[in-house]
Amino acid sequence: MIRRNDDLVGSLAASRATSSALSCVTTMASIGAPLASVSAAVSLLVRINRPEYVFRPSAALKRLRFGTEKSHHGGEIADVDLPWSQTITVLPDGIGRNLAVSGVFDLCVTESIHRLLDPGDMAVDVGANVGYLTNLMATRVGPTGSVLAFEPHPVVFEVLERNVSRWNADERIGSPEARRLALSSEDGAGRLSGEGDFETHMGLASVRDDSEGPRPGDFEVELARLDRLLDGRSPQLIKIDVEGHEIAVLEGAQALLGERRVRDVVFEEHGIYPTASMTLLERHGMTVFTLDHTLLGLRVRPVREGPAPAGWPGPNYLATFEPNRALTRLGGRGWSSLGLGARADRPAR
């Protein structure tokens, strides 16, 4: 009897997990770690829903070795290798530490973007931080595609700009463009909160509401509408992670949404359905899905069936004008962004 492809991939993934666990045991034992510690550590890795560790022994060992330290690269800006053969400069904050240990951050969003983009596409990264997902987008769209990255925080943007300069010298990938702007519902000037630090997460800064008074550490920032910046261009995918300012970003993209000049929107949302962002997207005819994952792959559900898992990073959602395409792309088991397992067959575009 021929087994379903998903079942086969699941069996292979389970086998890979077992192999990874055995590799962890062997390596830790070889460096003299107590057997009880080895067993407990591997058991923890298998129980937690972290495929980037379970299926990759080298990342798991890094996690076991450095997981309790604030930073394993000395608290300094450092270069990190990514699973898709690219290099990124990271800050010594929470995102940087995750990337330094495992090479990935927010695997659910990473895998979704990896599967949804095609060569030649245009992608937009709103709230790009140092450019981790910007680089993934540029790698996926290739030299015939394009990527726009927006990051308003001056310190973070400096590192993003440094990364983009490096990536633009690589002819194998798309040439991303980075701009220090905060996307919003209107053009003009605004204030960015000074929240975020090198000990936690530099990307926590957000645009202040007009009703809020200025606070120490705030930054002046230029505000811009996505409709104006795109000037008629049609991106296939937009990612939005702007610490609660998502609805304003979407309000500044009403023409884009109304004319259906975008296919997919991947966004962070801490509220429970129906939020203002979800309602706006549905009003324009988009279907909203919750993004989640199991050990063996993505789990995509209609948003009405429940919210995405709370906590950091996330919760994350997908809104799309092409739900059947999205479900086909995201439905296969495995982790293509990590080079693990098969992915669903791609239909014609």
N, C-alpha and C positions, 0 to 999 in steps of 0.2 A: 504494500500500500504506500502511495506517495504521500509524504507528510506536507502540511502547509508550510509555505516559506517562513511565515512568522514563527511557527513552532520550531523550525530548524534554527532560525536565528536565535530564538530564545535558548535553545539547548546549547548552541555555540557560546552564547554569552555566559550561561551558567558555568560552562566548562572553563571559560576564560577567567571568571571570578574565582573558581577553585584554584586554577593555576596561579593567579595573582596572590591569593592567600598563602599558598605553599611557598611561593617565591619570597614573600615577606618573612615567613617562618624561617626559611633557610638562611636568608641574609642576616636577620637579626640574631639568630643563633650563632652564626659565624663570627659576629663581632662581640660575642660574650653576653648577650642580653639574657636575663633569667627566663626560663621556660614559661613560668607563670605570666610574666609580663608580655612575652611574645604571644601567648595564646589569647590573653585578654585584649591585646591591641588588635589582633587580626579579627577576633570575634566582633569587636566594635566596628571595624571597617566594613565588615560584611553586613552588620545590622543596619548601619546608617545608609540612607538613600543617596550615596555619593558615588556615582559611576566613575567619575574622574579619578577616584582613588582605588575603588574595588577592582577595576579592570586594568589598572596601570601600576605595577609594583613599585616603580621608581618614585612616582608621585606619592604613593602610600607611605613609603619609607621616609620621604622628606617630611610628610605630615606628622608621622610618629616621632620624628626626631626634633622638628622645629615647632610643632603645633602649639606648645605652651609659651613660646617666646613671642615677644612683641614684634620682632622682625629678625629674619635670619640673614639679612644683608646689611646689618650694621646701622639701620636707621637712615640710610642714605638712598638717594636716587640710584636705581640700578637697571641694568638691561636684563630682560627675560626672554627666553625662547618660547614661542607659541607652538601648539600642535600642528599648525598648517605651515610650518617652515618659515616663519617670520619672526622678527625680533622687535620688542617694544621696550621703551624706557618707562619705568614705573616709579611712582612715589612710594615712600615707606609707610603708607596707610593701609587700611584693611583690604582694599582692592589690590594694592601692590603686593601685599603679603600672600594673598590667595594666588595671584598669578605667579609669584616667585616659587611657590611650593608646587602647585598643580598645573600651571600653564593655562588655566581657564578660570573664568569667573562667571557666575550666574549661568550655569550650563543649560538650563531650560531655554533662556533667550538666545544663547549662543547657538544651540542646535536648531532652533526655529529659524533664525536668520540664515544659517548655513544651508538649510534645506529649501527655503523659500526663494532665494536669489539665484539668478541665472547669469551666465556671461552676457555682457552687453547691457545689463540693467542699470538703472540709476537708483541710488539709495541715499537716504538722508539720516544722519545721526544727530538727534536733538538732545543735548546734554551729553556730549561726547566724552567728558572726563579726559583722560590722557590718550584716548583713541583705541582702546582694545577692540570695541565693536566696529569702529571705523576701519581698522585694519582687516578684520574679518570680511566686512562688506567689500573692501577694495580687492581682496583676494578672490572672493566669489564672483564679482562682476567682471574681473579681468581687465586687460588693457583696453578693451573696447567699451567698457562701462565707465561710470563716474560716481563719485561720492562727495557729498557735502557734509561737513561736520561743524556743529555749533557748540561752543563752550564759553560761557561768560566770565568764569572765575579767572582772574589774572595770573595767579600762580599755576593753576592747573593748565591754563591755556598755553603757558610758556613751554610746558612739557609736551603738550599735544602738538604744538608747532614744531618742536624738535623732532618728534616722531614722524610727522607728515613730511618733513624735509627728507628724512631718511627713506621713507617709503616711496616718495616721488622719484627717487633714483633707481627704483626697481622696475624694469620694463615688463616684468611678468604679471604685475597687478595693476589695477586702476590707479589713477593719480588723484588722491583725495585733496579737497580744498578745505582748509580750516579757517573759520571766521570767529572772532571774539564778539559774539552777540548773544543776547537772551531773546529767544523767540517768545512772542506774546500776542495779544489780541489787537495791539495797535503799535504804530511806530512812534519813536520818541526816546525819552530818557527815563531811566528807572534806577532803583537801588537793589543791589544784591546783598543778601545777608552775609555776614562774615562767619557763619557757622561752618564747622569742619576743621579738622586739624590733622597733623601727621600721625597722631596716635590712633585715630579712629578712621575717619573717612573724609577726604577733602572734597568729595562731591555732594555734601549735604547742603551747600548754600542754595538759596532759592530767592526768587524775585519777591520783594516786599509788596504787600498790598498798599494802595494809595492811602488807606486809612491809618496805616501804621506809621508811627513817627520814626525818624532816623535813630539808629543805635550805633554805639561804638563798634568799629570794625567793618561797617557796611562799605560796599564799593559802588561807585557810580558805574552804570552800564548802559549801553545802547540797546533799546528794544526795537524789534522788527517783526513784521508779519511774514509768515512763510509764503503767503500768496504773492507778496511783492518781490521777495527774494527769488522765487522760482521763475517768475516772469513768463508763465505759460508752459514751462517744462513739466514733464510728467514722470515723477519717480515711481518705481514699482513698489518700493518699500520705504516706510518711515519708522524709525524707532524713537520713542519719546520717553525720557526719564529725567524729569525736571522738578522733583521733590514737591509735588502738590500743585504745580503751575500748569499741569497738562491741559485743563479745560481752556485756559487762555491761549495756549499754543494752537489748539484745535479751532478756536474761534477766529484765530488769525489765518486759518487755512480753509475758510468756508467756500471760496471759489474752487479750490482744488478738490474738495470733497463733493461739492455740488455738481461739478462737471465730471466726476469720477476719473480724475486724472492721477489717481493713486490706487494701487491694488491692495496692499497690505499695510496695516498700522500695528506695530508691536509697541505696547505702552505699559507703564507701571501705574497701578491704581490701588490706593490703600482703602478706599471706600467699598461698601457693599452694594451690589447691583440693586436698583438702577442708579448709578451715579450720573452727575452732569455730563461727564466725558462720554460714558457709554450711551446715554440718551442721545447726545448730539450725533454720535457715529451711527446709531441705529436710525435716527431720523433721516440721515442721508442715504439709507439703504444698505448699510454694512451689517454683516453678521458678526457678532462678538462671541469669542470663545475664551474659556479659561485655559491657561497654559500651566501644566503640571508635569511631573514625570515620575516614573517608577525606576527601578534599577535597570530595567531592560530597554527603556526608551521613553519618548514623550507620551503624555496623556493629555489629549485635547478634548474638552467637553463644552457644550453650549453653556453660556454664562448663567443661564437661568437654573442650571443644575447645581450651582454652588460656587463660592468664591475660590480664587487661587490661594495656596497656602500663605499664611501671614509670615512675617519675619523678614530678615535680611538675607540675601537680596530679594526683591519682589514685594508684593504679588504682581504677576504679569499676565497680560491679556493680549489677544490678537483680534483685530477687527479687519474684515476683508470683504471686498466686493465679489470675490470668487471663492466661496466656501468649499465647493467640491474639490477644486484644485488644492486648497490649503489642507483639507483633510487627507487627500491622497499623498501630498508631499510629507506631511507630518505623521502619517499613520504607521510607517514601517518601523520595526524594532531596530535596535542598534544605535550607535552614536557616531554619525558620519563626521562630526566636527572633531572627534578624537581619533578618527581612522578606524573605528570599531564597528563591525556588523554591517549588514546590508541596509539599503534604504529603499523606499518604495519606488517603483518604476515611475519615470517622469513622463506624463502625457505631453502631447504637442502643446506649445505655448499658445 
